[in-house]
Amino acid sequence: MQTNVKLIKKETVANGTMAFHFSKPEGFKFRAGQFADYTLINPPETDAEGNTRGFSLVQAPFEPDLVAATRMRDTAFKRVLKDLPIGTELKLDAPYGDFTLHNTQTTPAVFIIGGIGVTPVRCMIAQATHDRTAHQITLLHASRTPEDLPLKADLERLARDNPNFTYVMTVESAPNGWQGERGRVDAAMVKRHVADLHKPIYYLSGPEGMVKAMRTLLVELKVNEDNIRTEEFTGY
Ligand SMILES: Cc1cc2nc3c(=O)[nH]c(=O)nc-3n(C[C@H](O)[C@H](O)[C@H](O)COP(=O)(O)OP(=O)(O)OC[C@H]3O[C@@H](n4cnc5c(N)ncnc54)[C@H](O)[C@@H]3O)c2cc1C
């Protein structure tokens, strides 16, 4: 669908990370995990990358808004986006992609995610929680500090609401008393949280470097590559 959408809300969802809520167009249908292309209309500045970016849809189909969450780097697109007045229209072209949760509920899902790559994952988990599916879901979510983990509070709420969902955070530095894991995701950490390495379907999303590193780790653990699904966020 190609249409205009209105900005209705902006919020901070981690250090240097914002979520932008847009009105959902009448009749807009998508599957949890898909993404949308947003185009700024007559922005006050632009650069070589142009006025369009693709962002995964953070809110699930059952929820009211279209939401994009992103690291607010110092690029023309993001400077303009950050300062857009509420009510501004953007062009939307969506939905795209097939990074969606598998149907077979007896097959567990394991998400191994760096930072902002969690956006489509939050969407899939929110929809599975709403639909009360039986998928056993584990999310290993890595970032530098607890404050850098995008959508942390929201994911903690989903873990409380969904007994089948386990949220494991891992950070490189945290204050004393931190309950989560520490350090980068490695083979030992995956083994600690995944009972049978050969049963789940694995999902990797985010900046290309993280996705590639996690694929290599899973292959080293002898995970069948047919059971690894990825979404690479270009531009990081
Ligand atoms: C399917 C899909 C889904 C995506 N979903 C999301 C999402 O949910 N959230 C999200 O944030 N992104 C998502 N992305 C990526 C998104 O489309 C942008 O490419 C990304 O946010 C970077 O945009 P930008 O304006 O910061 O950088 P751009 O202006 O696009 O930068 C382009 C280039 O400039 C360089 N650059 C710019 N700024 C910096 C900097 N501060 N440090 C280092 N290098 C820099 C980089 O080398 C980069 O390659 C997705 C991409 C795809 C393909």
The ligand as an SDF file (V2000), in Angstrom:
LIG
                    3D

 53 58  0  0  0  0  0  0  0  0999 V2000
   14.4210   -4.6730    6.2570 C   0  0  0  0  0  0  0  0  0  0  0  0
   15.0400   -3.5340    7.0380 C   0  0  0  0  0  0  0  0  0  0  0  0
   14.5150   -3.1780    8.2620 C   0  0  0  0  0  0  0  0  0  0  0  0
   15.0900   -2.1450    9.0050 C   0  0  0  0  0  0  0  0  0  0  0  0
   14.5600   -1.8200   10.2130 N   0  0  0  0  0  0  0  0  0  0  0  0
   15.1440   -0.8440   10.9500 C   0  0  0  0  0  0  0  0  0  0  0  0
   14.6160   -0.4920   12.2330 C   0  0  0  0  0  0  0  0  0  0  0  0
   13.6190   -1.0280   12.7030 O   0  0  0  0  0  0  0  0  0  0  0  0
   15.2570    0.4690   12.9290 N   0  0  0  0  0  0  0  0  0  0  0  0
   16.3860    1.0990   12.4370 C   0  0  0  0  0  0  0  0  0  0  0  0
   16.9340    1.9500   13.1280 O   0  0  0  0  0  0  0  0  0  0  0  0
   16.8730    0.7970   11.2470 N   0  0  0  0  0  0  0  0  0  0  0  0
   16.2840   -0.1450   10.4790 C   0  0  0  0  0  0  0  0  0  0  0  0
   16.7950   -0.4440    9.2460 N   0  0  0  0  0  0  0  0  0  0  0  0
   17.9330    0.3610    8.7470 C   0  0  0  0  0  0  0  0  0  0  0  0
   17.4410    1.7250    8.2770 C   0  0  0  0  0  0  0  0  0  0  0  0
   16.7380    1.5810    7.0460 O   0  0  0  0  0  0  0  0  0  0  0  0
   18.5910    2.7250    8.0750 C   0  0  0  0  0  0  0  0  0  0  0  0
   19.4260    2.2750    7.0510 O   0  0  0  0  0  0  0  0  0  0  0  0
   19.4050    2.9180    9.3280 C   0  0  0  0  0  0  0  0  0  0  0  0
   18.5570    3.3450   10.3980 O   0  0  0  0  0  0  0  0  0  0  0  0
   20.5080    3.9270    9.1010 C   0  0  0  0  0  0  0  0  0  0  0  0
   19.9630    5.1380    8.7040 O   0  0  0  0  0  0  0  0  0  0  0  0
   20.7590    6.5020    8.9910 P   0  0  0  0  0  0  0  0  0  0  0  0
   19.9060    7.6330    8.4960 O   0  0  0  0  0  0  0  0  0  0  0  0
   21.2180    6.4920   10.4090 O   0  0  0  0  0  0  0  0  0  0  0  0
   22.0550    6.3520    8.1260 O   0  0  0  0  0  0  0  0  0  0  0  0
   22.2470    6.6530    6.5540 P   0  0  0  0  0  0  0  0  0  0  0  0
   22.0960    8.1100    6.2580 O   0  0  0  0  0  0  0  0  0  0  0  0
   21.3940    5.7110    5.7970 O   0  0  0  0  0  0  0  0  0  0  0  0
   23.7700    6.2630    6.5040 O   0  0  0  0  0  0  0  0  0  0  0  0
   24.3170    5.6040    5.4440 C   0  0  0  0  0  0  0  0  0  0  0  0
   25.7810    5.3780    5.6700 C   0  0  0  0  0  0  0  0  0  0  0  0
   26.3950    6.4630    6.3650 O   0  0  0  0  0  0  0  0  0  0  0  0
   27.2720    6.0130    7.3770 C   0  0  0  0  0  0  0  0  0  0  0  0
   26.9380    6.6500    8.6910 N   0  0  0  0  0  0  0  0  0  0  0  0
   25.9820    7.5550    8.9010 C   0  0  0  0  0  0  0  0  0  0  0  0
   25.9340    7.9390   10.1910 N   0  0  0  0  0  0  0  0  0  0  0  0
   26.8870    7.2600   10.8270 C   0  0  0  0  0  0  0  0  0  0  0  0
   27.3410    7.2080   12.1800 C   0  0  0  0  0  0  0  0  0  0  0  0
   26.8200    7.9780   13.1460 N   0  0  0  0  0  0  0  0  0  0  0  0
   28.3370    6.3520   12.4850 N   0  0  0  0  0  0  0  0  0  0  0  0
   28.8860    5.5810   11.5290 C   0  0  0  0  0  0  0  0  0  0  0  0
   28.4990    5.5990   10.2190 N   0  0  0  0  0  0  0  0  0  0  0  0
   27.5270    6.4230    9.8700 C   0  0  0  0  0  0  0  0  0  0  0  0
   27.1590    4.5450    7.3960 C   0  0  0  0  0  0  0  0  0  0  0  0
   28.3440    4.0250    6.8270 O   0  0  0  0  0  0  0  0  0  0  0  0
   26.0130    4.1810    6.4980 C   0  0  0  0  0  0  0  0  0  0  0  0
   26.2790    3.0850    5.6760 O   0  0  0  0  0  0  0  0  0  0  0  0
   16.2230   -1.4510    8.4870 C   0  0  0  0  0  0  0  0  0  0  0  0
   16.7240   -1.8090    7.2250 C   0  0  0  0  0  0  0  0  0  0  0  0
   16.1590   -2.8280    6.5110 C   0  0  0  0  0  0  0  0  0  0  0  0
   16.7200   -3.1880    5.1550 C   0  0  0  0  0  0  0  0  0  0  0  0
  1  2  1  0
  2  3  1  0
  2 52  2  0
  3  4  2  0
  4  5  1  0
  4 50  1  0
  5  6  2  0
  6  7  1  0
  6 13  1  0
  7  8  2  0
  7  9  1  0
  9 10  1  0
 10 11  2  0
 10 12  1  0
 12 13  2  0
 13 14  1  0
 14 15  1  0
 14 50  1  0
 15 16  1  0
 16 17  1  0
 16 18  1  0
 18 19  1  0
 18 20  1  0
 20 21  1  0
 20 22  1  0
 22 23  1  0
 23 24  1  0
 24 25  2  0
 24 26  1  0
 24 27  1  0
 27 28  1  0
 28 29  2  0
 28 30  1  0
 28 31  1  0
 31 32  1  0
 32 33  1  0
 33 34  1  0
 33 48  1  0
 34 35  1  0
 35 36  1  0
 35 46  1  0
 36 37  1  0
 36 45  1  0
 37 38  2  0
 38 39  1  0
 39 40  1  0
 39 45  2  0
 40 41  1  0
 40 42  2  0
 42 43  1  0
 43 44  2  0
 44 45  1  0
 46 47  1  0
 46 48  1  0
 48 49  1  0
 50 51  2  0
 51 52  1  0
 52 53  1  0
M  END
$$$$
